[in-house]
Amino acid sequence: MSALETGGFKWVRTDDLPWRASRMAAGVLVKDVAVTDGWEMQIVRFAPGARFPIHTHESPEFLFILEGELVQAGRRLGPGWASVASAGTIDEDVYSETGCVFVLVDRAS
């Protein structure tokens, strides 16, 4: 994924982007949308039963659910729900029983 230069715009048709396997967990696919000023935007797809391992957010993280249902910190999030986690928060159990798709914005790694 190429970084966007300061002062520039980038338009991305996400349907044209390839899915890649997540480095965090099996059953999770990612579309890398863009990176700018140290932040990245991704579209993430969980297969039914997929689960992230326990992890700590080193910086803020923003999620917006597009399809399906994601469970985070015991809360069931469906389409239209957003989640904001501050730096230092710990995701102990993030999973999807049904499968889901969400937009993720966080610090580029």
ZISUL-V494772 format. One record per helix or strand. SS is the DSSP state (H for helix, E for strand). FROM is the first residue (numbers start at 1). TO is the last residue. If there is no record, write none. Layout:
<<SS FROM TO> <SS FROM TO>>
//
This chain:
<<E 3 4> <H 14 16> <E 20 21> <E 28 36> <E 39 46> <E 51 52> <E 55 56> <E 61 68> <E 70 72> <E 75 77> <E 82 85> <E 90 91> <E 94 95> <E 100 107>>
//
